[in-house]
Amino acid sequence: MTEKIYYKKEAGRSFSRKEFLNYLEKKTLETIQKWDMFDRDSKIAVAVSGGKDSTTLIHILDKIEREFPSELFMIHLDEGIQNYSDRSKLIVKETAKNLGVPLYVKSIKERFGVTIDEVATVSAKKRRHSPCAYCGVWRRWLMNHLANKVHADRLVTAHCLDDEAQTILLNVLRGSLTGLLRLKTRPKSIPGVVPHVKPFRSLPEKEITLYAQLKDLDYNDKACPHAEEGMRWGIRQWLYRQEERYPGTYHAILNIGTKISRRLTASDQRKEIRNCEVCGYPASGGALCQAHKFKRRFQELLG
């Protein structure tokens, strides 16, 4: 009799190793197909941090896309975080080499003139935005920049169910309609912005972790040393407790967040988006995009 290694409460089903690996790969493919994430010949830029989620995703996508005339690229962002970023970059380079997937690397320091460690030091002294706020905004800009550079028509990230639930709650607490609008599931064309898709959006983190462990994938298992400084960390811990106590909490939040996003998208009456006077990318308000607003804000902190 085949040994069962995982029990999924919601499905009331146990999985053997082979069954579980097939299940996760099939679930990923179903999500891609359900939301029309790719065309048959898409040029796909996959953001790979070196952590378990993105490392698992690039391996699964590499397997899936072999059946199609699409192109895969890996993009990696170096945050400049001591005892963290260097290991992540080494893992990503090794992954790209093993899979034979082209890799493009860019550092936050190279583009914005400062590392996240340096941001953290100044933020702590000034008691202003956490380094996570800067990192998130600059990472989004750099991912889009690299995806444009390789002429990709899709930008893929490994945000999972846990991440999506956290993001929805974060945007609700911050009163951010713009953040909720970004939850759209189908690719949307905006000049200068590569459509962003998330094949893992309905998969819980624990299942992705199990896949990586069963496949013996090499990934950076260390948490970012600045993670606990951001608002997301507290929400992450609280949501984890709710999911343990009330299974299905993550899915319930994802479902309601998706519905809200659809309604907001349908009624979105925002004026024509301007281009940032620094980089030319879309700027939703004012003369600067969010990334260059944050760069200017940091320069002001330095005095």
Residue pairs with C-beta under 8 A, 6 or more apart in sequence:
2 16
2 18
3 16
3 17
4 14
4 15
4 16
5 15
5 16
5 17
5 20
5 214
6 14
6 15
6 20
6 207
6 210
7 13
7 14
7 15
8 14
8 15
9 247
10 247
10 248
10 251
15 23
17 214
20 207
20 210
20 211
20 214
21 211
21 214
21 215
24 60
24 203
24 207
24 208
24 211
25 60
25 63
25 64
27 202
27 203
28 57
28 60
28 61
28 64
28 199
28 200
28 203
29 64
31 37
31 199
31 200
31 201
31 202
31 203
32 38
32 64
32 197
32 199
35 185
35 186
35 197
36 186
36 187
37 154
37 156
37 186
37 187
37 197
37 199
38 44
38 68
38 70
38 154
38 197
39 70
39 153
40 68
40 69
40 70
41 68
41 69
41 70
42 70
42 71
42 153
42 154
43 70
43 71
43 73
43 150
43 151
43 152
43 153
43 154
44 61
44 65
44 70
44 71
44 72
44 73
44 152
44 153
44 154
44 156
45 73
45 74
45 75
45 143
45 146
45 147
45 150
45 152
45 154
45 155
45 156
45 194
46 54
46 57
46 58
46 61
46 72
46 73
46 74
46 75
46 101
46 156
46 157
47 54
47 75
47 76
47 77
47 143
47 155
47 156
47 157
47 158
48 54
48 55
48 57
48 58
48 74
48 75
48 76
48 92
48 95
48 96
48 158
49 76
49 77
49 88
49 92
49 158
49 220
50 76
50 87
50 88
50 89
50 90
50 91
50 92
50 95
50 219
50 220
51 88
51 158
51 219
51 220
51 221
52 208
52 209
52 212
52 217
52 219
52 221
53 158
53 159
53 160
53 200
53 205
53 208
54 157
54 158
55 91
55 95
55 212
55 217
55 218
55 219
56 158
56 208
56 211
56 212
56 215
56 217
56 219
57 156
57 158
57 199
57 200
58 72
58 74
58 95
58 99
58 101
59 95
59 99
59 215
59 217
60 199
60 211
61 72
61 156
61 199
62 72
62 99
62 101
65 72
72 101
72 102
73 101
73 102
73 103
73 104
73 150
73 152
74 92
74 95
74 96
74 101
74 102
74 103
74 104
75 103
75 104
75 105
75 106
75 143
75 146
75 147
75 150
76 88
76 89
76 92
76 103
76 104
76 105
76 106
77 105
77 106
77 107
77 108
77 139
77 142
77 143
77 146
78 85
78 89
78 105
78 106
78 107
78 108
78 109
79 85
79 107
79 108
79 115
79 116
79 135
79 139
79 224
80 107
80 108
80 109
80 114
80 115
80 116
80 117
80 118
81 115
81 116
81 117
81 224
81 225
81 226
82 117
82 225
83 222
83 225
84 220
84 222
84 224
84 225
87 220
87 222
88 220
89 105
91 218
91 219
91 220
92 103
92 105
93 103
94 218
95 101
95 218
96 102
96 103
102 150
104 146
104 149
104 150
106 142
106 145
106 146
107 115
108 114
108 115
108 116
108 135
108 138
108 139
108 142
109 115
111 138
111 141
111 142
111 145
112 138
112 291
112 295
112 298
113 295
114 298
116 131
116 134
116 135
116 226
117 131
119 131
119 134
119 135
119 298
120 131
120 226
120 229
122 298
122 301
122 302
123 129
123 130
123 131
123 134
123 229
123 301
126 301
128 301
129 294
129 297
130 226
130 229
130 230
130 231
131 226
131 229
131 230
132 226
132 227
132 229
132 230
132 231
132 232
133 230
133 294
134 294
134 298
135 226
137 290
137 291
137 294
138 291
138 294
138 295
140 290
140 291
141 279
141 281
141 289
141 290
141 291
143 155
143 157
144 155
144 192
144 193
144 194
144 281
145 279
145 281
147 154
147 155
147 194
148 192
148 194
152 194
153 194
153 195
154 187
154 194
154 195
154 196
154 197
155 194
155 195
155 196
155 197
156 196
156 197
156 198
156 199
157 196
157 197
157 198
158 198
158 199
158 200
158 208
159 167
159 198
159 200
159 201
160 200
160 201
160 203
160 204
160 205
160 208
161 200
161 201
161 202
161 203
161 204
161 205
161 250
161 251
161 254
162 204
162 205
162 236
162 239
162 240
162 250
163 205
164 183
164 198
164 201
164 250
164 253
164 254
164 257
165 239
165 249
165 250
165 253
165 254
165 257
166 232
166 235
166 236
166 239
167 179
167 183
167 257
168 180
168 183
168 253
168 254
168 256
168 257
169 235
169 239
169 253
170 176
170 179
170 231
170 232
170 235
171 177
171 179
171 180
172 180
173 231
173 235
177 264
178 284
180 257
180 260
180 261
180 264
181 261
181 264
181 265
181 268
182 196
182 261
183 257
183 258
183 260
183 261
184 261
184 262
184 265
185 201
185 258
185 261
187 195
187 196
187 197
188 195
189 195
190 273
190 282
191 282
192 275
192 280
192 281
192 282
193 281
193 282
200 208
201 254
202 251
202 254
204 250
212 219
227 233
239 249
239 250
239 253
242 249
243 249
243 250
270 284
273 282
273 283
273 284
274 282
274 283
274 286
274 287
275 281
275 282
275 283
276 282
276 283
276 287
276 288
276 289
276 292
277 283
277 287
277 288
278 288
278 289
278 292
279 289
279 291
279 292
281 289
281 291
282 289
283 289
283 290
284 290
286 293
288 296
